[in-house]
Amino acid sequence: MRAVALEVLGDRRAKLLADPLKVTVDGGVTMALQQNLKGIERQIEQVRQTPVPDDPRDEEEGGPAVATYLTPTRCYR
């Protein structure tokens, strides 16, 4: 589970890094994606810290399996 989540988030992060993080169009329109990148990096860190049942490192500790949901911090229309 962890490997799949990290792969998906890593792909999203790579796509953001492949394009400019800030674009300014003549006429005063600016689009900045730095906060999106920071959000994906926070999600990656959350996934890395969350114990999962298929991780051999977690089995040694003997802790219970925990599920987590990744939700956006803001509501969008």
C-alpha positions, 0 to 999 in steps of 0.5 A: 500500500505504502509503495503505491501511494508513494509512487502516485505522489512521487509522479504528481510531484515530478509533474509539478517540478517538470513545469515552471512553478510560477507563470505570469501572463502579460496583463497581470495574471499570475499562477503559482504552484509552490503551495501545491508542491508543498502539499504533495511533499507533506502528503509524502511525509505523512505516508512515510510515517504511517504504519501499514500492515505490509511493511516488514519494519512495522511487523517487528514492532507488533503495532496495530494496522492503521488506516488514514485518509488523505484529504485536501486542506481546502474545499474547492468548488 
